[in-house]
Structure formats: structure tokens, C-alpha cells
């Protein structure tokens, strides 16, 4: 077993807890909404944003597997960086749906009220993801093909820009378009991933 894999296994427990908490929070909030004694006014946009938060958490699990062999991941400050990223990931997942649906729970109002905070957290997360991408790919940046550059733009820059636009946009149409583009970008990024 290589030192990189041992370091990865050592860190995986903490990372798994943080990612699991993000997934569990979205699932718990959805469960409480479905089982609420009070009527819930559902909103597809709020549910799509929560689904995107869930996808980010699952995507990070795949990304962890992808970095298991890099010696650069064994440094203490890299662990701190990842813990900070996963903490932001948890916060955005926790904000995606209301924790306790009370009387007159309206997901459209929840989304409208939490939109700036939620998309700020997504932007912070995506900025950190961009920094991670440059950390791993930076030394090879000059040797990439044009197709790889397009892939990097889609994976690293496009989600950050969309999150920044959605933080400011007031139009629900813009939010539907933005969340749809984020999900498409996510699908293009993770479609070839495999755990083997």
C-alpha cells in the first residue's frame, strides 16, 4: 500500500462524515417536509436547488476517490482546506430546504429569502473547487489539449460564474435557467467518473 493511499484512508473517515452530514441534512429536511402535519407549498426551483446541493455532496465523494493517489493531498494544510470546503458544502446543503416546516411552509418564499446566502455559499464552494483544480492541474496547464481546456472551463469556472449571477438575479426564470445549466455542467463533469 502506497503512502498516498494510507494518507487517503486516514483522512477519508473525517471527509465521509462531513459529506454524509450534508447528504443527511437534505434528506432529513425533505423527509420532514413530506411528513409535515401542516400544508407545504412546494416549489420546483427550491427542490432543484436542494437537488444541486445533494449532487455537489455526491460529486465530492467521487472527487475524493480521484485524488487518493496524489502525494499533494498528504499535507496538513490541504486537509484543513478540504475540511473547510466540506464545511461550506454542509452549510449550503443545510440551507437548501427548511429544517422545521411550520405552519404555512412555503418553499418558494424559503428560496426567495435564502437565495443570497445559498448562492454565496455555492460561489464560495465553487471558488474553492476552482483553487483545488488549479492545485492539481496547474503544473500541467501548458500541456493540455483544447478539449481539456473546455472541460476545465466547464468544471471549474462555469459553476462559479453561474452561482455569482444567481446570487444577484431576481428573476425566477434566470434561476431556473441557472440551476438547469449547473445541473448540466455537473452531469458533463461527472459522467465519465467511475470508482474502480
N, C-alpha and C positions, 0 to 999 in steps of 0.2 A: 504494500500500500504506500502510495507516494505521500510526502509531507503535505502537499496541497489537499489531497483527499482527506487526510486526517484533520487538517485545519477546517475543511468544509464540514465534516461530520461534527466537529466540536461546536461550530457556530450554528449549525442547522437547527438545533433544538430551540434556541432563542428566536431565530428568524421564523421558525414554524409557528411558535406561539403568537408572535406579532401578526403574521399573515392570517393565522387561524382566528385571532380576535376580530380582525377586520371582516372576514367572511361571516363569522358567527354573529357579529353585530347587525349586518344587513339581514341575515336570515331571521334573527330574533325580532327585529323591528317589523319585518314582513309578516312573521307569524302573529305578532300582536295586532297588526292591522287586520289580518284576515279573521282573527278570533275576537275582535273588539265587540263589546256589547253595544257601543254607540255606532251610529251610522258613519261610514267613512266615505268621503267624496274622493274618488280615485282620479288620478291624473297620469296619463301615459308618459308625459315628459318627466315627472318626478320618478316614475318607475324606471324609465330609460336611464336617467342619471344614476339611480341606485344600481342598475344592472352594469353600467360602465364602471362604477366603483368596485363592484364584485369582480368584473373582468380584470381590472388592474391588479387586484389581490391575487387572482389566479395566475395572471401573467408574470407577476413577480416570483411566484413559486417556480415557474418554468425558467425564468432568468437565473434563479439561484442554481438550478441544475446546470445551466450553461456556463457558469463561472467557476464550477467546482475544481477545475484543474489549473487555474491561474495562480501563480505564486503571489501576484499582486494583491490577492484577497486575504493574505495571512496577516496583514498589518493591523495593529490595534486601531489606528485611526480609520482604517477602511471599515472595520466592524462598527465603530461609532457612527460613521457616515451611514451605513446601511440601517442601523437601528433608528437613526433619526429619520431616514426615508420611510421606514416601515411605520414609525410613529405617525408621520404625516398621513400615510396611507390609511392607518386606523382612524384618524380624525376625520378624513373625508368620507370614509365608509360609514362612520358613526353619524355623520351629519346628513347622509343621503336620504334617510327616512326618519320620521319622528320616533322617538324611543317609547313614549307612552301615549297612544292615541286617546285623547279625551273626548269629551262631548263636542260634537261639531268638527271632527277632524277632517281637514280639507288639505289634501296633498298638493293641490295647485297653490294654495296660499303658503304652505310649508316651503315649497320650492321657490316661490317668489321672494319670500322672506329670507331664506338661507342662501339664495343664489350667489351673492357676492362672496360670502365666506366659503361656500363649497368650491366655487371655481377658483378662488385664490389658493385654496389648498391643492386643488388639481394642478394649478400652474406651478406651485412650489414643488410638488412631487415631480412634475414633468421636467422642470428645470434641473432638479437633482438627477433625474434619469438621463438628461442630456449630458450632464457632467460625467456621469458613470460611463456613458457611451464613448465620450471623448477620452476618458481614462483608459479604456480598453482598446479603442480603435486608433487613438491619436498617433501612436508610433507608426502605424501602417497607412495613415491617411493619404500619403502621396502615392501609394502603390495600388489604390483601389480602382476598379473599373467604373465607368459612368453608371452602370446599373447598381453598383454598390452605393454610389453617392446618392442616387434616387432613393434607395432603400433607407439609407441613413437619414435623409430628409424626412421621409415618411415616419420612421421610427422615433426620431429624436426631436425634430424641430416642429413638424406639423401639429402634434398634440399640444405642445406648449403654446403655439400661436393661437390655436382654436380656444384653448382654455382662457387665454388672456382676452380674446374677443368676447367670449361668453360671460366673462366677469363684468363687462361693461354693457353688453347688449341688453336692451329692454324688450325687444320683440320676441314673442314666443316662437314665431316662425324661424327666427335666427337660431334660437335654442334647439328647436327640432332638427334643423339642418346641421348645426354644430355637433350635437350628440350623435346624429347619424354618421357624420364624417369621422368622428372619433372612433365609433364602433367599427367603421370600415377600415380605418387606419390600423386599429388594433387587430382586426381579422387578417389584414395583409401582413402585418408584422409577425403574428404568431402561427399562421397557417403551416409553415414548414417545420415548426418546432416538434421535437419528439423526445421523450425520455427513454433512453435505452442504455 
